[in-house]
Amino acid sequence: MMLQACGRTPIFGWADPGEEVAVSIGDAKATTTAGSDRKWTVIFTGLKSSATPVTVTIVGSNTITYQDVLIGDVWLCSGQSNMALPLRRVLGRDVSSPQGLGQANEPQIRLFKMPKDTVLDPQDDCKGSWAVCTPNEAREFSALGYFFGREIHLSEKIPVGLINVCRGGSSGQMWTSLEGLQSDPSLASYLKEIVQAKADYPQRKERYLKWKGDSGKSGNPREVVPRPVGMDAWEDNVMALPTVLFNGMISPIIPFGIKGAIWYQGEGNADEWDLYRTLFPAMVRDWRLRWGQGDFPIYTVQLSSYRPPRSEPGESHWAAFREVQTQLQSIVPHSGMAVTVDIGNAMDIHPLSKAEVGRRLSLVALAKTYNHPIEYSGPLYQRMEIRDGKVVLHFTQVGGGLTAKGGEPLKRFAIAGADRKFVWGEAKIEAETVVVSSPQLSKPVAVRYAWDINPDGCNLFNAAGLPASPFRTDDWKLEVSQP
């Protein structure tokens, strides 16, 4: 397995009440006593990264020994299906191909696979397990997690551990604890939903068990009693309630030492983009409070592009959600974001370009966590001015200059006047600004860029080769009723 270097490295478990427990990690030692709740924890500090395996020994009334333990940086990889998408989907199934899955042979990368589990109350333990990164072990692991971790490993020359904790179709409220949802009144709808579900649980479970028993009484496997309308299958991991993924998949690994987290989620909340501005910070605060190791970094992936592009400018709840994701970087301390709007797939909500997504996300971590003097972001809109009937846009993160990938003209810029009706604009790079105009408008007041679920062809980049985040200059209320 992998243990977190430097800082706090907790080792925790269970023993009989009052049982003395001694833990050693190589030459480092610590002792404690199990409490009345059977729980015990020891915390090591200052462990140095080491690619040379050490032995971890835990001695109480019995002895447990872990061999081949590395010490490095551990990153939590969480979110929904784009985080869960397995490496075999990107590199193929052939574990012997050096150009394909066979390249995932990284003995200094360790993978922790967490089974999907949805439960109504926080859990202390799970059935996850560590493995050395081999092609066979990596094939079902998060492709994004793997590519991110490999970039960190190769750049920093340290062992890297990756904890894969994700589930397709999940929403942010599922990854937030009950107390986290209680932290802000605007999240009351989520709170009411889970509180009601927990109150109904005993009766619904009883109905389910009765239905299950009735279904098998006839002895004829083809004769099935219909499931009562509105009843959940309680023994299956199909619940989509708030808190259930925090309870089953995050709670069990707290307070295992981590360097930080990467997060790819949002499709499940895109239709409530405005509330996500509150939900995501609440989730992050909740996690950080429970881990007790300060404001560890969390780096996110902005939603990519999907569905056929529209021929005319319009509203989009995905565009609105991307705007919120951009704003969150200045709301959530020690956060950052990789823009991927240029490498999506119109026909698949799960684009396979995870190697490039992992690289872009690693740039954020290398700059912000590992202090590399590198460009890690594409252009970010800063301000606008009206000049001679044209809109002049100013940016930060120009990374040596603005460029039009693939050559000019710049695409996917829309411009509007006071009537708030957008038309496609003509956009040109002038030094470190973009100038937008339209022969249809003599008095423009607002510009939007890449404002669509799939802004196909958007090509504003910086000289570092990183794409601009979609943006709008207006603050008009969004009436989003279509993708």
N, C-alpha and C positions, 0 to 999 in steps of 0.2 A: 504494500500500500504506500501511500504518500502522506507525510505529515508536513504541516506548515512550518516554514523556517521563520526565524526572528519573531518579534512580538510575543503573543500569547499562543501557546500550543496546548490546549486542554486534552487530557485523556480521561474518559469517563466510562462508568459502567455500573454494575450492580453487585451486591454481596449481602451477606446476612447482616442485620442491624448490629452495629458495634464491631464488625469484623475489620481488622487492620489490613490495609492494602498497600503494597510497595510496588512502585512502577519504575522501570529503568528504560531509558532510550539510549542505547550505546553506553557511554560512561555517565550520562546524566541520571540522577535518581531523585525520587520524591515519594513521600508517604502520606497516607490519610486514613481516615476511618469512615466506614459506611454509616450513613445516618439511619434514623428510625424508618425512613421510607425506602431503605435498601440502596439508595443512590450514593455514589461517591465520585469525586472529581479531583484530579491533580492538574496543576497548570505549570508547564515548563516555559521558561523565557529564554530568549537568545539562542535558540538552536540554529546552527549554521547550515546553510544549504550544503548537501553532500550527495554526490552521485555514487558514493561508495555505500553499499547497503549496510544498515545497522540492524541490530536485534532489539525488539521491544518485548520486555518480559513483565508480566503482571503476576504478583504473588500474594495470595491471601490464604484461605484454607486449601486452595488448589493453586496450580501454576498454569498460566496461559502464555505461550511464546509465539511471537510473530517474527518470521524471518524475511529477509529481502525487503526491508523498509527503507525508502528513500526520504530525504528531507529537502523540500523545495517550496514552490509556490502552488497553492491549491486554488483553483477557480471553480466557482459554482456556475453551471450552465443551465439556465432555466427559461421557461416560456411555453409556447404552444408548438404547433406542428412544424413550423419552419426551424425551430431549434431541435425538434425531435427527429427531423428527416435524417435517415441513417446514411452512413458513409458509403455503403454499397450502392445507393441510388446515384451517387456522384461518380464513384470510381469503378463501378462494376462489381461483379461477384467473384472474379477470378483472384483468389488469394495468392497465386503464384506470379501474377503479372507485375513486373516492376514499374510499369507505367500506370497500373490500376491499383487495386486494393492491396497488392503486394508491397507497395511503398510504405504502408502503415505499420512499419516494423520499428518501433521506437521504444527501446527498453527503459529509457529515462522518462517516459510519459506513462502515467498510471491512470487507469480509468475506473471510476466508481459508477456502477449501473444501479439506479434506483427503480425498483418495480413501481408501476403505476398503482396508486392506492388512494381512494376517496373515502374518508370517514368523517363522522360528525364531531368527534372530539380529538384533541391533540394526542399524538402518539409519542412514546419515548424511544421506540425501537423500530427497525425495519429489516427487510430481508435483502438489502442491497449488498454488493460485494465488490472488492477491488480486484483488478487484473492488470498484468503487464500489457502494454499496448502492442499487440500483434495483429496481423491481418484478420485472423479469426475473431479475436476479441473486439476489434474496432469495427467490424462490418455492420453491426447494428447500433453502434454508438453515434451520437450526434455528429454529423459532418461538420457543422459550424464550430462546435466545441473543439473537435479534433484540429481543424485548420487553425483556429485561434491559438490553441495550446501549442501547436507545433511551431508557430511563428515566435511565440514567447520563448519557448525552449531553445530554438536556434539562435535567437538574438541575444538572450541573456546567458545562455550556456549553463542553465540550471535545470534540475528536474522539475517537471510540471505535473500536477495532479488535476484531473478534471472530474467533477461530480455532475453526472447527467441526471437532472431532475426536471422533467418536462412531460407535458401531455397535450396531444393534439386537441384542438377545439376548445381549449380552456380560456377563461377570462381572468382579468386581474383580480377580481374579488374572490375567486377561488383560491388564490395564492396568498390571501391576506387573513390574518387571524381575527377572531371575534373581537378582541380588544383593539386591533388595528382598525376595524370597521367602526368601532365605538368612538374612535378618536376625532371624528368630524361629523357634525350633524347632517351634512349633505349626503353622507353615505347611509342614511337611515333606511332607505329602501332595501339595500342589501342586508342590513342588520335585521330588519323585520322578516325578510325571507328565510334566513337561517334559523332565527329564533322560533318561527312558526314551524319549520321543518323538524326541529329537534323536539318540539312539543308533540307533534303528530307522529313521531317515529315509532313509539311502542305499538300504537294501534295499527299503523300501516304494516309494520313487520309481522304482527300477528295475522293480519289479513293475507299477507304474502305467503307465510308458512302454511296457512290453511289452504290457500289456493294450490300451493305446490303439492300438498298432501292429497287433495282431491284429484289432482291431475293424474296421479299414479295409481289410484285405487282400482281402476277397471282391469289393469294388467295388459291392456291393449295399448302399445306405444303410439298407435296412430290416433287414439282418442284423446284429445287434449281439451281440458276445460279452459274456456277463454279467460284471459287475464282481466280482472276487474278494471274498469276504466279509471285512469288517473293514478294507478298504483305503481310505485317504483319497484324495480327488481332489486331488493335490498342486498342480496348477496353478490351482485355484480357491481363492477366499478363503472357505473353509468351515471352516477349523480353529477349534476352540474350546478350544485348549490354553492353559495359563498362559503369560504373557509375550508372546504373539504380537501383541497390539495395542500394547503398549508398544514392541515392536521396530519395528513398521511404521508407527506413527502418532504416538507421543510422542517417541521417540528422534530422529527427523529434525528436529524443531523446537527441540530443546534446542541452544544456550542462548538462543534468540530472546527478547528482553526482553518480559516480561508484567507486568501489574499484579497479576493474581491469576487464580483459576480458579473456575468454577461447575461443579457436578457433580450430575447426575440419573441415579442408578443404584442398583440394589438388588433389583429384581425377580429378577434372575439369581442372587442370593445369599440370597434370603429363606428358603430351606429350610436354610441353614447360618448362621442369624442369630448364633449365639454366636461362631463363628469370625470373623465380620465385625468383631467388636470388636477383633480383632488385625490382620486383613487391611487394613482401611481406613487405620489409622494407619501401617502399614508402607508402603503405597502412597504416602501423602502425604509421609512422611519421604524416601522414595526420590526422588520428584519434586523436592522442595526441595533435597536434597543435590546432585542433578545440575544443577539450574538455577543453583545457586550464588549466589542473590540473597536468601538469608535465608528466613524463614518467611513467604512470600507468603500472602495470605489464600486460603482455599478455602471456598466457601459451597455448601451442599448443599440438595437438595429431599427432604423426607420422603416416603415412599411415600404415594400417594393412596389412594382407596377403589376397590374393585372387587368384582364378583360380588354376587348378591342378599344382602341383610342377613339375619342369623339372628334368629329370634324369641326365642331364649333366650341368656343369657350362656354363653360357652364359650372354649376356647383358640383361638389363631390364630397361625400362624408369621409372618404379616404384622404382627400387633400386636407380637409379640416383636421383630421386626426394627425396627419404628418405635421401640421402646424403646431399642434399641441405637443407632439414629441420634441420638436425643435425648442419650444418655449420651456419645456421641462428641464433642459440642460442648464438654464439659469435659475431654476427653482430648486432643484435637487442638488445639494452640495456633492462635490466629487463624482460627478456624472459626466457622460459624454455620449456621442452618437455617431454611428456610421450611416451614411446616406447610400441607399441602394436602388433608387428610383430608376436608374439607367440600366439595370441588369435584371429586370423582372422577366416574366413570361405571360403574354396575353392569354394563353390557353391553359395555364397551370398556376394555381395560387402558391405552389411550392417550387419556385425556380431552383435550378440545380447549380447555380453559380456560387456555391457556398465557399469555395476556396478563396474567391475574391472578397466575399463578405467577411470571411475570417481574417483576411489580410488587412482590410480596412479597419475592422474592429481592433485588431492588434496594434495598429498605428496609434489609435486613441490611448490604449493601455501603455504602449511604449513611451509615448510623450507625457502622459499625465501621471502614471504610476511609477514608471522606471526612469523618468526624467531625461529621455532622449531629446536632443534639440532637432526635432523633425516636424514637418508639416503633417497634421493628422486630420484636417478637416478641409472640405471644399468651401467655396465662397458662401458666406452668410450675409443675407441682406441686413444693412445697417440703417440707411435713411434714403430719402428721395428729395429732389428739388425740381421745380418746373422752370424750364429755361427755353424761351423762344418757341413755345408751343410743343415742347418735347419734355419727356420725363427722364431725368438723369438719376441713375441708381448708384448708390455707393455701397461698398461691401467691406467686411473684414475677412480674414483668412484667405487673402488673395494668393498666397503661396508663390510669390515671384511673378504674378501677373495673371490676368484673366485670359482664357482661351476658349475657342469654339471647337469642341472635339469633332474631328472629321471635317473641319473647315467651316467657314461662314456660309450662309447666314446663321445667326442664332435662331433657334426655334422655340416654340411653345411660350412666347411672351404674348400676353393679352393686355389690352389697354382700354380704359373707359373714361367717359366724361361724367358730368354731374348727374346724368340720368342713370348711371350705374349699369349701363349695358356694355358688356365687354365685346371687343372685336380683336382679331389677331393684329398684332403690332409688328412693325419693323424694328428690329433690335440690332445695335452695333456696339462693338467694344471700342471704347475710347479711353486709352491709358488704363486706369484701374476702375473705370466706371462702365456702365452699360447705358446707352441712350436709346429710348424707346419712343416711337412716334407712329402715327397713322394718318394717311391722307383724309380719313373719314372724321378726324377729330382735330379741331383747332385749339380746344381748351381741355386737354386731358387732366384728370385728377388722380388716377390710380392705375397701378400695373399689377398683374399677377403672372407668376412664372410656374410652369409645370403643375398647374392647378387642375388635376384630373386623376382619376383612379389609375389611368395609364397615360401619362404624358409622353407618348412615344416620340423619340427623336430629340428630347430635351438635351441640350449639348453645351450648357455653360459649365466650364470646369476652371480650375486654376492650373498653374504651370506644374504643380506637383501631381497632376493627373487625377484629382479628386473632384467629384461632381458637386455642384451647388445644391443646397437644400431648397426644395420648393418653397415659395413664399408669396405673400401679398402685401401691398403697401397700405391698403385700406383697412379700416376697423369696422366695416359695415357688418351688421348682424347677418349671420349666415342662415339662409333658409334652405337647409339641406334636406332634400326629399328623394334624391336619386344618387347612384354611385358616383 
